[in-house]
Amino acid sequence: MIFFQNSPPRPTQPEPRRILIIKMSSLGDIIHALPALAALKTLYPQAAIDWAVEEPLAPLLPGPPYLSEIVLFPKKELRTLAPLRLWRALKAFRRQLRRADYDLSIDLQALAKSSLVAFLSGARLRLAYWETREGSFLVSRGVKGPRAAAHVTERYLDVIRYLGPIPEKLTYPLPDFSLERAALSQRLLALGSPEPRALFFPGASWETKRWPPENYAALGRELVKRGLSLVLGGSGDERDLTQKIIELAPEVGWVDLAGQTDLRQLMALTSLARLVVGSDSGPAHVAAAVGAPTISLYGPNSPDRTGVYGPLAQSLASPAPCAPCFKKVCPRGEWLCLAQIPVSQVLAACRRALGGELAESLALGQG
């Protein structure tokens, strides 16, 4: 492993012509890695950069000028238990990678499957984020830099800092979602959601990450009284949750879009919001990346390493003494940590996020 604190020992290889970034999942993790792509492009503006990713998440990635090609990781083919089929799938994927003739691969996934992709790529120099565990022998070196104890976005950027000086301004290169934004803007107006609007993402993959629905209902009542329209988002599996919130506060006039947006539409939807409030989940990371004022609520997990990250992002952590426990199921069987974040605290965060007249209106409502 290479460790550097101030001046990185810049590699002696010639400037790379073609580079492969490896970060295949998940939604939030890919968002966290996007600033590393932007930094890499400023360092090597003439290089062709590709990105290996699982197919469902490919719409998150930008095209030119940042990326020349998106390489789809054949996850389904490689999950086979038939040895011959697995061998053939590996050989086909290896051929695809070798045709690109990579000079440099950068593994930001730090798992066995990503190390394997780096090895199969045949890149002459194979760098990896320093926490690579299984398969670390398949990369040339792990990089641990001065931000090793910081947010994971900064840790990924350390791998790029090893290659040379980069701008410190955080940039999230995103795909073009202008068509989706125009269509969603018209749809929201037709559904009765004018600007300014607040967007809630109440769902999460862990039940322990969910703020109680009655709290979302109470927050919605406060925001709509101050002139914001309310929109609910999330996956189709979270429709029962969004409907429960609507039932708790039917007078708010919610627009429920849960299960009705793909990844590009999700970017567009968050960009149309004056305020985003949600769980520790992928949509909150997307909202922060597009530049929406974002408030994310944390209970079992800590925001310090993998929380929403950006100049307009706020993370509110539970004051419960047992938090963070990093468990999907509450060991106490009470599910209290997120419930201990009061509506008044989230409302105060909304005032900070909104600013100006809307913030003053909210402050008056606080009494």
C-alpha positions in Angstrom: 0.0 0.0 0.0 1.1 3.5 -0.8 0.6 6.1 1.9 1.1 9.8 1.4 0.4 12.8 3.7 1.4 15.9 1.8 3.2 15.6 -1.5 2.3 12.4 -3.3 5.0 10.2 -4.9 3.6 10.7 -8.4 3.9 7.6 -10.6 6.8 7.5 -13.0 4.8 6.0 -15.9 3.9 8.1 -18.9 0.6 10.0 -18.9 -2.2 7.5 -19.5 -4.0 7.4 -22.8 -7.0 5.3 -21.6 -8.2 4.9 -18.0 -10.8 2.5 -16.5 -12.7 3.5 -13.3 -14.2 0.6 -11.5 -17.2 1.4 -9.3 -20.1 -0.9 -10.0 -22.6 -0.4 -7.3 -24.6 0.9 -5.3 -26.5 4.1 -6.1 -25.1 6.2 -3.2 -21.6 4.8 -3.7 -21.5 5.7 -7.4 -22.6 9.3 -6.5 -19.8 9.5 -3.9 -17.3 8.5 -6.6 -18.4 11.0 -9.3 -16.1 13.8 -8.0 -13.2 11.5 -8.5 -14.1 11.3 -12.2 -14.3 15.1 -12.4 -10.9 15.4 -10.7 -9.3 12.8 -13.0 -10.6 14.5 -16.1 -9.0 17.8 -15.0 -5.7 16.0 -14.4 -5.7 14.1 -17.7 -8.0 16.1 -20.0 -6.7 14.3 -23.2 -7.2 10.7 -21.8 -10.2 8.6 -22.7 -11.9 7.5 -19.5 -14.3 4.5 -19.2 -16.3 3.3 -16.2 -17.2 -0.3 -15.3 -20.7 -0.4 -13.7 -23.6 -2.8 -13.2 -26.2 -2.2 -15.9 -29.1 -0.9 -13.8 -26.9 2.0 -12.5 -25.4 3.0 -15.8 -27.9 5.9 -16.3 -26.3 7.7 -13.4 -23.1 8.2 -15.4 -22.3 11.0 -17.7 -21.1 10.7 -21.3 -18.6 12.9 -23.1 -16.5 14.9 -22.2 -16.1 13.0 -19.0 -16.6 9.4 -20.1 -15.8 7.9 -23.4 -17.5 4.6 -22.7 -19.6 2.9 -20.0 -18.5 -0.7 -19.6 -21.4 -2.9 -18.3 -20.3 -5.5 -15.8 -21.9 -8.9 -16.8 -23.2 -9.6 -13.3 -26.0 -12.0 -14.4 -23.6 -14.1 -16.6 -20.9 -14.3 -13.8 -23.4 -15.5 -11.2 -23.8 -18.8 -12.9 -22.7 -21.9 -10.9 -21.9 -23.8 -14.1 -18.1 -23.8 -14.4 -17.9 -23.9 -18.2 -20.4 -21.0 -18.6 -18.6 -19.0 -16.0 -15.3 -19.5 -17.7 -16.7 -18.5 -21.1 -18.3 -15.3 -19.6 -15.0 -14.4 -17.9 -13.1 -14.9 -21.2 -15.6 -12.8 -23.2 -15.5 -10.0 -20.6 -11.7 -10.1 -20.6 -11.6 -9.8 -24.4 -13.8 -6.8 -24.2 -11.6 -5.1 -21.6 -8.3 -5.9 -23.3 -9.5 -4.4 -26.6 -9.5 -1.0 -24.9 -5.8 -1.3 -24.0 -5.9 0.4 -20.7 -2.9 2.1 -19.2 -4.4 2.7 -15.9 -7.3 1.2 -13.8 -8.7 2.8 -10.6 -10.7 0.5 -8.4 -12.9 2.5 -6.1 -15.1 -0.5 -5.1 -12.5 -2.3 -3.0 -14.0 -5.8 -3.3 -13.0 -9.1 -4.9 -15.1 -8.6 -8.0 -13.8 -5.1 -8.7 -10.2 -6.3 -8.2 -10.9 -9.1 -10.6 -12.1 -6.5 -13.2 -8.9 -4.5 -12.7 -6.9 -7.6 -13.3 -8.9 -8.7 -16.3 -8.5 -5.2 -17.8 -4.7 -5.8 -18.3 -4.0 -2.2 -17.2 -0.3 -1.6 -16.8 -0.9 0.3 -13.5 -3.8 -0.8 -11.3 -4.5 1.5 -8.4 -7.1 0.9 -5.7 -8.8 2.7 -2.9 -6.8 1.7 0.2 -9.5 -0.4 2.0 -9.3 -3.2 -0.7 -9.6 -6.5 1.1 -10.4 -9.6 -0.9 -8.4 -9.7 -4.1 -6.0 -7.0 -3.1 -3.2 -9.0 -4.7 -4.8 -8.4 -8.1 -4.1 -4.7 -8.1 -0.7 -2.9 -8.3 -1.1 -0.8 -5.1 -3.6 0.6 -2.7 -3.6 4.3 -2.1 -4.1 5.9 1.3 -3.9 9.7 1.4 -4.3 12.6 3.8 -8.1 12.4 3.9 -8.1 8.7 5.0 -10.3 9.5 8.1 -12.7 11.8 6.1 -15.9 11.2 4.1 -15.6 8.5 1.6 -15.8 11.0 -1.3 -12.6 12.5 0.0 -11.0 9.1 0.3 -11.8 8.4 -3.3 -10.3 11.7 -4.3 -7.1 10.8 -2.4 -6.6 8.1 -5.1 -6.7 10.8 -7.7 -4.5 13.1 -5.5 -1.8 10.4 -5.6 -1.6 11.0 -9.4 -1.2 14.7 -9.2 -2.7 18.0 -7.9 -6.5 18.4 -8.4 -8.9 21.2 -7.8 -10.4 21.2 -4.3 -13.9 22.3 -5.5 -16.3 19.4 -5.4 -17.9 18.7 -8.8 -20.5 16.0 -9.6 -20.5 15.3 -13.3 -24.0 14.1 -14.2 -25.7 12.9 -17.4 -28.0 15.2 -19.3 -31.5 14.9 -17.9 -32.9 18.1 -19.4 -35.7 16.3 -21.3 -36.8 14.5 -18.2 -36.7 17.7 -16.2 -38.9 19.5 -18.7 -41.4 16.7 -18.8 -41.6 16.3 -15.0 -41.9 20.1 -14.5 -45.1 20.1 -16.7 -46.4 16.9 -15.0 -46.0 18.3 -11.5 -47.8 21.5 -12.5 -50.6 19.4 -14.0 -50.8 17.3 -10.8 -51.2 20.5 -8.6 -47.6 20.9 -7.4 -46.5 24.5 -8.2 -43.1 25.9 -7.2 -41.7 26.2 -4.6 -42.0 22.5 -3.7 -40.6 20.3 -1.0 -39.8 16.7 -1.9 -39.8 13.8 0.7 -38.1 10.4 0.4 -39.4 8.6 3.4 -38.3 5.1 2.4 -35.1 3.2 3.0 -33.8 -0.3 2.5 -33.6 -0.8 6.3 -36.7 -0.2 8.4 -34.5 1.2 11.1 -33.5 4.0 8.7 -37.0 5.4 8.4 -38.2 8.4 10.2 -41.8 7.8 11.5 -44.5 8.5 8.9 -46.4 10.7 11.4 -43.3 12.9 11.5 -43.3 13.4 7.8 -47.0 14.1 8.0 -46.4 16.8 10.7 -43.5 18.3 8.8 -45.6 18.4 5.6 -48.4 20.3 7.4 -45.9 22.9 8.6 -44.3 23.4 5.2 -47.5 23.6 3.2 -48.8 26.3 5.5 -45.8 28.4 4.5 -46.4 28.1 0.8 -44.6 25.0 -0.3 -46.3 22.2 -2.3 -45.4 18.6 -1.2 -44.2 15.7 -3.3 -43.5 12.2 -2.2 -40.9 10.0 -4.0 -39.4 6.6 -3.7 -39.5 3.1 -5.2 -42.7 1.2 -6.0 -42.1 -1.0 -2.9 -42.5 2.2 -0.7 -45.9 3.1 -2.0 -47.6 1.7 1.1 -45.4 4.1 3.2 -46.2 7.1 1.1 -49.9 6.3 1.1 -49.8 6.1 4.9 -48.3 9.6 5.1 -51.0 10.9 2.9 -53.7 9.3 5.1 -52.2 10.9 8.1 -52.3 14.4 6.6 -54.8 14.4 3.7 -55.3 18.1 3.8 -51.7 18.7 2.6 -52.6 17.9 -1.0 -49.6 15.6 -1.6 -48.4 14.5 -5.0 -47.2 10.9 -4.8 -44.6 9.8 -7.4 -43.3 6.8 -5.6 -42.5 4.1 -8.1 -42.9 6.4 -11.0 -39.4 7.7 -11.7 -36.3 6.0 -13.2 -32.8 7.2 -12.4 -32.7 10.0 -14.9 -36.2 11.1 -13.8 -35.0 10.9 -10.2 -32.3 13.4 -11.0 -34.8 15.6 -12.7 -37.3 15.4 -9.8 -34.7 16.4 -7.2 -33.5 19.3 -9.3 -37.0 20.7 -9.4 -37.3 20.7 -5.6 -36.6 23.8 -3.4 -36.0 21.4 -0.5 -35.4 17.6 -0.2 -35.9 15.7 3.1 -35.3 12.0 3.3 -33.8 8.9 4.9 -30.3 7.7 4.6 -30.9 6.4 1.1 -29.9 6.7 -2.5 -32.3 9.5 -3.5 -30.8 11.8 -0.9 -27.4 11.3 -2.4 -28.8 12.1 -5.8 -30.4 15.2 -4.5 -27.2 16.5 -3.0 -25.3 15.7 -6.3 -27.8 17.8 -8.4 -27.4 20.7 -6.0 -30.7 20.6 -4.2 -30.8 21.7 -0.6 -30.9 18.3 1.1 -31.7 17.2 4.7 -31.0 13.5 5.5 -31.9 11.8 8.7 -29.5 9.3 10.4 -30.2 6.7 13.1 -28.4 3.3 12.9 -25.8 4.7 10.5 -23.3 7.6 10.9 -23.2 10.4 8.3 -19.6 11.1 9.0 -18.2 8.6 6.4 -21.0 7.9 4.0 -23.6 10.6 4.6 -25.0 13.1 2.0 -22.1 15.2 0.9 -22.2 18.6 -0.8 -22.3 22.4 0.0 -26.1 22.3 0.4 -26.4 19.0 2.3 -27.3 18.7 6.0 -27.2 15.5 8.0 -29.2 15.2 11.2 -28.1 12.3 13.5 -30.2 10.8 16.2 -29.3 11.8 19.8 -30.1 8.3 21.0 -27.3 6.9 23.1 -27.3 3.6 21.2 -26.9 5.4 17.8 -25.2 4.6 15.5 -25.4 0.8 15.9 -25.0 0.0 12.2 -27.7 -2.7 12.5 -30.6 -3.4 10.1 -32.8 -4.6 13.0 -33.0 -2.7 16.3 -31.3 -4.9 18.9 -33.5 -3.4 21.6 -36.6 -4.2 19.6 -37.9 -0.6 20.1 -36.9 1.2 16.9 -36.5 4.5 18.8 -33.4 6.2 17.4 -34.9 8.0 14.4 -38.1 8.8 16.3 -35.8 10.9 18.7 -35.1 13.4 15.9 -38.0 15.8 16.5 -40.0 17.5 13.8 -38.9 20.9 15.3 -35.3 20.1 14.6 -36.0 19.1 11.0 -38.1 22.2 10.6 -35.1 24.3 11.8 -32.9 22.6 9.2 -35.5 23.5 6.6 -35.3 27.1 7.5 -31.5 27.0 7.1 -31.8 25.3 3.7 -34.5 27.6 2.3 -33.2 31.0 3.3 -34.8 34.3 2.5 -38.5 35.0 2.8 -39.5 31.3 3.0 -37.2 30.9 6.0 -38.7 33.9 7.7 -42.1 32.5 7.1 -41.1 29.2 8.7 -39.5 31.1 11.6 -42.8 33.0 12.2 -44.6 29.7 12.2 -42.3 28.4 15.0 -43.6 31.1 17.3 
